[in-house]
Amino acid sequence: MPPSQWLGFFDPLTDAPPPHPSEWGAVPPVPSVIEQAMEERRHGSRKTAFSILESDPNDDLAASLASFGQMIEADEEGVENHGKSDSSD
């Protein structure tokens, strides 16, 4: 007896849409460390952005960017502090 004659048989929908990716466990890809640091920098915190860049030990470019950014920040702080004089002179 063919399945179409079984009691309670119904033909499955052939035009059913595919399931939403979240239904089968797909998750969006995590942005790269550099992209995460850029997003953090847009919202204000340089130090957090540098720590994000340093968080991946396998990403030499990110580590270099963090080091370079910290050197620039230290240089800027030095320039700001150099212009200030002590009032006890």
C-alpha positions in Angstrom: 0.0 0.0 0.0 1.5 3.4 -0.9 2.0 6.0 1.9 -0.7 8.2 0.3 -3.3 5.6 1.3 -2.2 5.3 5.0 -4.7 6.5 7.6 -3.8 10.0 8.7 -1.2 10.5 5.9 -0.8 14.1 4.6 1.7 15.3 2.0 4.4 17.4 3.5 4.6 21.0 2.3 7.1 21.1 -0.5 7.2 24.9 -0.5 7.9 25.3 3.2 10.4 28.1 4.0 13.7 27.1 5.5 13.9 27.5 9.3 15.4 30.7 10.8 19.1 30.2 11.4 18.6 30.7 15.2 16.3 27.7 15.2 19.1 25.3 14.3 21.7 26.9 16.4 23.4 29.2 14.0 24.8 32.4 15.6 26.2 35.4 14.0 30.0 35.5 13.7 31.9 37.3 16.5 33.6 40.5 15.2 37.4 40.5 15.0 39.4 41.9 17.9 40.2 45.0 15.9 36.5 45.6 15.1 35.5 45.1 18.7 38.2 47.7 19.8 37.0 50.2 17.1 33.5 49.9 18.4 34.6 50.4 22.0 36.7 53.4 20.9 33.6 55.0 19.2 31.9 54.8 22.6 34.7 56.5 24.5 37.1 54.3 26.4 40.6 54.2 25.0 41.9 52.0 27.8 39.2 49.4 27.3 39.9 49.4 23.5 43.6 48.8 24.2 42.9 46.0 26.5 40.6 44.4 23.9 43.4 44.7 21.3 45.8 43.0 23.8 43.3 40.2 24.6 44.2 38.0 21.6 47.7 36.6 22.0 47.7 35.2 18.4 46.9 38.6 16.8 50.2 40.4 16.3 48.6 43.3 14.4 46.1 44.0 17.3 48.9 43.8 19.9 51.0 46.2 17.8 48.1 48.6 17.5 47.5 48.5 21.3 51.2 49.2 21.9 51.3 52.0 19.4 48.1 53.5 20.8 49.4 53.4 24.4 52.6 55.1 23.3 50.7 57.9 21.6 48.4 58.3 24.7 51.5 58.4 27.0 53.1 61.0 24.7 49.9 63.1 24.7 49.7 62.9 28.5 53.4 64.0 28.7 52.7 67.0 26.5 49.7 68.0 28.6 51.6 67.6 31.8 54.7 69.4 30.4 52.7 72.6 29.8 51.5 72.8 33.4 53.8 74.4 35.9 54.0 74.0 39.6 52.8 77.0 41.5 55.5 76.7 44.1 58.2 78.2 41.8 
